[in-house]
Amino acid sequence: MDVCKIVNGKYQRTDIDDCSRYLIVSLFTRRTATTSVIFLEQVLEEMPFPIQRIQTDRGREFFAEKLQRQLIEWGQEQNDKLDLRMQKLKRSL
C-alpha cells in the first residue's frame, strides 16, 4: 500500500496484490490515518480474495494509533518493509 501526492491537495492511494497484481487505486484530498482506514475498508471489500498481510511504505499515516487499532480489529498483519521488488513495481505503473 502506498500514498503519493499527485497535485496540491490530491493524494493517490494504491494497493497491489503481490501475487495476482490486482490493483486498487483511489484519490483523496488528505493524507491521514482516517483516509488510510477508509481506503483499507475499500481494499478489503474489493479484493476478490482474502488479504493475508498489508505492506506499507512506512508513511506516518500507516503507524497512527487509529489505524493500528483498526488493523487489530480486522485481524490484519502489517508489514512495513517495502522491499526492492515493491519499489520496482511502483516505478513500472
N, CA, C and O atoms as a DFTB+ gen file, in Angstrom:
372 C
 N C O
     1  1       0.844      -1.151       0.000
     2  2       0.000       0.000       0.000
     3  2       0.897       1.222       0.000
     4  3       1.881       1.283       0.736
     5  1       0.549       2.202      -0.835
     6  2       1.388       3.377      -0.993
     7  2       0.515       4.612      -1.151
     8  3      -0.623       4.528      -1.614
     9  1       1.059       5.758      -0.762
    10  2       0.392       7.044      -0.942
    11  2       1.371       7.972      -1.632
    12  3       2.525       8.075      -1.215
    13  1       0.930       8.653      -2.687
    14  2       1.789       9.647      -3.321
    15  2       0.965      10.881      -3.685
    16  3      -0.213      10.793      -4.031
    17  1       1.631      12.034      -3.592
    18  2       0.979      13.300      -3.908
    19  2       0.971      13.478      -5.421
    20  3       2.009      13.360      -6.072
    21  1      -0.210      13.764      -5.980
    22  2      -0.327      13.953      -7.423
    23  2      -0.205      15.436      -7.756
    24  3       0.656      15.831      -8.542
    25  1      -1.057      16.248      -7.163
    26  2      -1.016      17.708      -7.269
    27  2      -1.395      18.251      -5.898
    28  3      -1.744      17.484      -5.000
    29  1      -1.327      19.553      -5.735
    30  2      -1.705      20.141      -4.446
    31  2      -3.099      19.693      -4.038
    32  3      -4.072      19.890      -4.767
    33  1      -3.177      19.091      -2.863
    34  2      -4.463      18.674      -2.319
    35  2      -5.020      17.375      -2.863
    36  3      -6.165      17.038      -2.561
    37  1      -4.254      16.625      -3.661
    38  2      -4.712      15.338      -4.199
    39  2      -3.653      14.272      -3.931
    40  3      -2.488      14.420      -4.300
    41  1      -4.088      13.195      -3.282
    42  2      -3.200      12.081      -2.963
    43  2      -3.764      10.794      -3.544
    44  3      -4.949      10.495      -3.398
    45  1      -2.896      10.041      -4.204
    46  2      -3.292       8.755      -4.773
    47  2      -2.890       7.649      -3.818
    48  3      -1.734       7.566      -3.402
    49  1      -3.844       6.801      -3.471
    50  2      -3.576       5.617      -2.657
    51  2      -3.655       4.409      -3.575
    52  3      -4.612       4.242      -4.332
    53  1      -2.632       3.571      -3.493
    54  2      -2.533       2.425      -4.383
    55  2      -2.315       1.156      -3.574
    56  3      -1.524       1.135      -2.631
    57  1      -3.020       0.105      -3.948
    58  2      -2.820      -1.206      -3.347
    59  2      -2.667      -2.216      -4.471
    60  3      -3.498      -2.274      -5.378
    61  1      -1.604      -3.015      -4.413
    62  2      -1.335      -4.023      -5.444
    63  2      -1.111      -5.363      -4.762
    64  3      -0.293      -5.473      -3.849
    65  1      -1.835      -6.375      -5.204
    66  2      -1.614      -7.719      -4.684
    67  2      -0.316      -8.258      -5.270
    68  3      -0.127      -8.229      -6.486
    69  1       0.585      -8.755      -4.411
    70  2       1.887      -9.266      -4.861
    71  2       1.773     -10.401      -5.864
    72  3       2.541     -10.459      -6.824
    73  1       0.839     -11.289      -5.656
    74  2       0.734     -12.488      -6.487
    75  2      -0.014     -12.235      -7.795
    76  3       0.495     -12.539      -8.874
    77  1      -1.211     -11.685      -7.697
    78  2      -2.064     -11.537      -8.886
    79  2      -1.888     -10.212      -9.606
    80  3      -2.318     -10.071     -10.750
    81  1      -1.262      -9.236      -8.953
    82  2      -1.116      -7.869      -9.470
    83  2      -2.458      -7.148      -9.567
    84  3      -2.585      -6.161     -10.291
    85  1      -3.451      -7.639      -8.842
    86  2      -4.756      -6.975      -8.769
    87  2      -4.523      -5.591      -8.170
    88  3      -3.846      -5.465      -7.150
    89  1      -5.077      -4.555      -8.795
    90  2      -4.777      -3.172      -8.442
    91  2      -6.027      -2.423      -8.003
    92  3      -7.077      -2.528      -8.636
    93  1      -5.910      -1.667      -6.914
    94  2      -6.973      -0.771      -6.464
    95  2      -6.340       0.596      -6.246
    96  3      -5.334       0.717      -5.547
    97  1      -6.935       1.632      -6.850
    98  2      -6.426       2.998      -6.740
    99  2      -7.573       3.915      -6.357
   100  3      -8.680       3.784      -6.879
   101  1      -7.310       4.846      -5.444
   102  2      -8.304       5.850      -5.054
   103  2      -7.621       7.190      -4.843
   104  3      -6.435       7.252      -4.522
   105  1      -8.382       8.260      -5.027
   106  2      -7.884       9.610      -4.782
   107  2      -8.514      10.169      -3.516
   108  3      -9.702       9.976      -3.260
   109  1      -7.701      10.863      -2.729
   110  2      -8.160      11.505      -1.504
   111  2      -7.593      12.920      -1.452
   112  3      -6.597      13.224      -2.107
   113  1      -8.234      13.774      -0.670
   114  2      -7.748      15.148      -0.524
   115  2      -6.837      15.310       0.683
   116  3      -6.234      16.368       0.864
   117  1      -6.729      14.276       1.509
   118  2      -5.877      14.340       2.697
   119  2      -5.067      13.059       2.827
   120  3      -5.447      12.005       2.316
   121  1      -3.942      13.175       3.522
   122  2      -3.056      12.030       3.772
   123  2      -3.024      11.789       5.279
   124  3      -2.101      12.223       5.968
   125  1      -4.045      11.090       5.782
   126  2      -4.193      10.893       7.223
   127  2      -4.498       9.432       7.536
   128  3      -4.750       8.626       6.641
   129  1      -4.468       9.114       8.822
   130  2      -4.832       7.762       9.255
   131  2      -6.291       7.472       8.931
   132  3      -6.639       6.339       8.599
   133  1      -7.144       8.487       9.025
   134  2      -8.567       8.299       8.721
   135  2      -8.762       7.893       7.268
   136  3      -9.528       6.973       6.982
   137  1      -8.074       8.571       6.342
   138  2      -8.218       8.192       4.932
   139  2      -7.576       6.833       4.670
   140  3      -8.001       6.112       3.767
   141  1      -6.556       6.476       5.453
   142  2      -5.968       5.135       5.323
   143  2      -6.977       4.066       5.713
   144  3      -7.081       3.034       5.049
   145  1      -7.722       4.308       6.793
   146  2      -8.750       3.353       7.230
   147  2      -9.841       3.238       6.166
   148  3     -10.284       2.134       5.849
   149  1     -10.273       4.366       5.618
   150  2     -11.306       4.356       4.570
   151  2     -10.824       3.558       3.366
   152  3     -11.567       2.745       2.816
   153  1      -9.570       3.794       2.956
   154  2      -9.032       3.075       1.798
   155  2      -8.892       1.582       2.094
   156  3      -9.191       0.752       1.234
   157  1      -8.443       1.234       3.294
   158  2      -8.323      -0.182       3.651
   159  2      -9.674      -0.879       3.649
   160  3      -9.777      -2.034       3.235
   161  1     -10.709      -0.188       4.108
   162  2     -12.063      -0.760       4.037
   163  2     -12.427      -1.051       2.585
   164  3     -12.994      -2.099       2.278
   165  1     -12.099      -0.117       1.697
   166  2     -12.370      -0.299       0.269
   167  2     -11.593      -1.498      -0.278
   168  3     -12.141      -2.314      -1.020
   169  1     -10.323      -1.598       0.091
   170  2      -9.485      -2.705      -0.384
   171  2     -10.044      -4.044       0.099
   172  3     -10.157      -4.990      -0.681
   173  1     -10.391      -4.121       1.382
   174  2     -10.918      -5.375       1.932
   175  2     -12.227      -5.779       1.259
   176  3     -12.497      -6.970       1.104
   177  1     -13.041      -4.805       0.858
   178  2     -14.304      -5.105       0.174
   179  2     -14.085      -5.509      -1.282
   180  3     -14.755      -6.414      -1.780
   181  1     -13.153      -4.845      -1.969
   182  2     -12.998      -5.046      -3.412
   183  2     -12.096      -6.208      -3.806
   184  3     -12.265      -6.779      -4.883
   185  1     -11.139      -6.568      -2.951
   186  2     -10.253      -7.675      -3.310
   187  2     -11.074      -8.954      -3.430
   188  3     -11.875      -9.260      -2.546
   189  1     -10.883      -9.706      -4.518
   190  2     -11.689     -10.916      -4.727
   191  2     -11.200     -12.122      -3.923
   192  3     -11.667     -13.240      -4.141
   193  1     -10.274     -11.905      -3.005
   194  2      -9.721     -12.985      -2.194
   195  2      -9.298     -12.410      -0.843
   196  3      -9.152     -11.194      -0.719
   197  1      -9.098     -13.252       0.170
   198  2      -8.696     -12.757       1.493
   199  2      -7.295     -12.145       1.467
   200  3      -6.420     -12.596       0.727
   201  1      -7.101     -11.124       2.275
   202  2      -5.797     -10.468       2.386
   203  2      -5.069     -11.059       3.584
   204  3      -5.620     -11.130       4.683
   205  1      -3.826     -11.483       3.367
   206  2      -3.042     -12.095       4.441
   207  2      -2.198     -11.075       5.192
   208  3      -2.069     -11.151       6.413
   209  1      -1.620     -10.120       4.465
   210  2      -0.692      -9.167       5.071
   211  2      -0.749      -7.865       4.287
   212  3      -0.947      -7.869       3.072
   213  1      -0.576      -6.757       4.985
   214  2      -0.582      -5.446       4.349
   215  2       0.823      -4.871       4.430
   216  3       1.376      -4.721       5.520
   217  1       1.406      -4.548       3.270
   218  2       2.722      -3.919       3.235
   219  2       2.525      -2.433       2.983
   220  3       1.731      -2.038       2.128
   221  1       3.253      -1.611       3.733
   222  2       3.129      -0.167       3.580
   223  2       4.479       0.451       3.249
   224  3       5.519      -0.205       3.302
   225  1       4.430       1.741       2.904
   226  2       5.655       2.463       2.564
   227  2       6.263       3.191       3.767
   228  3       7.085       4.091       3.592
   229  1       5.871       2.814       4.969
   230  2       6.375       3.373       6.226
   231  2       5.943       4.822       6.460
   232  3       6.559       5.528       7.258
   233  1       4.903       5.263       5.782
   234  2       4.393       6.617       5.995
   235  2       3.773       6.755       7.373
   236  3       3.275       5.782       7.939
   237  1       3.803       7.979       7.916
   238  2       3.272       8.216       9.269
   239  2       1.806       7.830       9.390
   240  3       1.364       7.367      10.441
   241  1       1.050       8.022       8.305
   242  2      -0.381       7.719       8.361
   243  2      -0.653       6.233       8.582
   244  3      -1.747       5.867       9.011
   245  1       0.325       5.371       8.296
   246  2       0.152       3.934       8.486
   247  2       0.509       3.478       9.902
   248  3       0.244       2.331      10.263
   249  1       1.106       4.357      10.705
   250  2       1.509       3.979      12.057
   251  2       0.713       4.711      13.132
   252  3       1.007       4.584      14.321
   253  1      -0.286       5.469      12.721
   254  2      -1.143       6.161      13.683
   255  2      -1.925       5.136      14.502
   256  3      -2.269       4.060      14.013
   257  1      -2.193       5.487      15.744
   258  2      -2.887       4.568      16.653
   259  2      -4.253       4.151      16.108
   260  3      -4.660       2.999      16.249
   261  1      -4.955       5.099      15.483
   262  2      -6.285       4.801      14.938
   263  2      -6.218       3.663      13.917
   264  3      -7.037       2.745      13.955
   265  1      -5.260       3.724      13.022
   266  2      -5.127       2.681      12.004
   267  2      -4.658       1.370      12.624
   268  3      -5.145       0.301      12.256
   269  1      -3.720       1.442      13.559
   270  2      -3.220       0.227      14.197
   271  2      -4.336      -0.521      14.920
   272  3      -4.420      -1.747      14.842
   273  1      -5.195       0.222      15.625
   274  2      -6.324      -0.412      16.313
   275  2      -7.276      -1.066      15.319
   276  3      -7.788      -2.157      15.567
   277  1      -7.512      -0.391      14.189
   278  2      -8.420      -0.936      13.176
   279  2      -7.848      -2.215      12.567
   280  3      -8.586      -3.172      12.335
   281  1      -6.542      -2.239      12.308
   282  2      -5.911      -3.444      11.764
   283  2      -6.054      -4.617      12.733
   284  3      -6.333      -5.742      12.317
   285  1      -5.863      -4.352      14.017
   286  2      -6.029      -5.411      15.024
   287  2      -7.468      -5.910      15.028
   288  3      -7.715      -7.113      15.098
   289  1      -8.416      -4.977      14.953
   290  2      -9.834      -5.363      14.938
   291  2     -10.156      -6.236      13.729
   292  3     -10.923      -7.192      13.839
   293  1      -9.576      -5.912      12.587
   294  2      -9.811      -6.693      11.369
   295  2      -8.997      -7.981      11.348
   296  3      -9.239      -8.846      10.505
   297  1      -8.036      -8.126      12.259
   298  2      -7.185      -9.311      12.277
   299  2      -6.155      -9.295      11.167
   300  3      -5.755     -10.349      10.673
   301  1      -5.721      -8.103      10.768
   302  2      -4.751      -7.960       9.686
   303  2      -3.353      -7.748      10.244
   304  3      -3.168      -7.078      11.260
   305  1      -2.379      -8.328       9.564
   306  2      -0.979      -8.160       9.924
   307  2      -0.388      -7.080       9.026
   308  3      -0.642      -7.060       7.822
   309  1       0.405      -6.178       9.616
   310  2       1.037      -5.124       8.831
   311  2       2.523      -5.390       8.732
   312  3       3.171      -5.728       9.722
   313  1       3.059      -5.236       7.534
   314  2       4.485      -5.375       7.286
   315  2       4.950      -4.044       6.716
   316  3       4.532      -3.658       5.625
   317  1       5.812      -3.337       7.443
   318  2       6.255      -2.022       6.993
   319  2       7.543      -2.073       6.184
   320  3       8.183      -1.042       5.977
   321  1       7.927      -3.246       5.731
   322  2       9.158      -3.391       4.965
   323  2       8.829      -3.446       3.481
   324  3       8.566      -4.516       2.933
   325  1       8.845      -2.299       2.843
   326  2       8.591      -2.227       1.415
   327  2       9.894      -2.599       0.713
   328  3      10.823      -1.792       0.670
   329  1       9.970      -3.790       0.173
   330  2      11.224      -4.281      -0.377
   331  2      11.491      -3.740      -1.783
   332  3      10.658      -3.039      -2.358
   333  1      12.657      -4.073      -2.323
   334  2      13.056      -3.569      -3.637
   335  2      12.114      -4.014      -4.742
   336  3      11.910      -3.281      -5.709
   337  1      11.539      -5.201      -4.615
   338  2      10.591      -5.686      -5.618
   339  2       9.376      -4.765      -5.683
   340  3       8.893      -4.452      -6.771
   341  1       8.879      -4.327      -4.520
   342  2       7.735      -3.419      -4.487
   343  2       8.118      -2.058      -5.060
   344  3       7.326      -1.444      -5.775
   345  1       9.328      -1.580      -4.755
   346  2       9.776      -0.296      -5.293
   347  2       9.830      -0.358      -6.817
   348  3       9.414       0.584      -7.492
   349  1      10.338      -1.458      -7.358
   350  2      10.418      -1.623      -8.807
   351  2       9.020      -1.662      -9.417
   352  3       8.787      -1.062     -10.466
   353  1       8.096      -2.358      -8.774
   354  2       6.728      -2.436      -9.264
   355  2       6.079      -1.058      -9.267
   356  3       5.370      -0.712     -10.212
   357  1       6.313      -0.263      -8.215
   358  2       5.761       1.090      -8.150
   359  2       6.236       1.921      -9.336
   360  3       5.450       2.658      -9.931
   361  1       7.511       1.810      -9.681
   362  2       8.053       2.603     -10.789
   363  2       7.502       2.157     -12.129
   364  3       7.454       2.952     -13.068
   365  1       7.083       0.904     -12.241
   366  2       6.619       0.392     -13.530
   367  2       5.152       0.688     -13.797
   368  3       4.672       0.427     -14.900
   369  1       4.420       1.228     -12.817
   370  2       2.996       1.530     -13.019
   371  2       2.792       2.763     -13.848
   372  3       1.653       3.151     -14.108
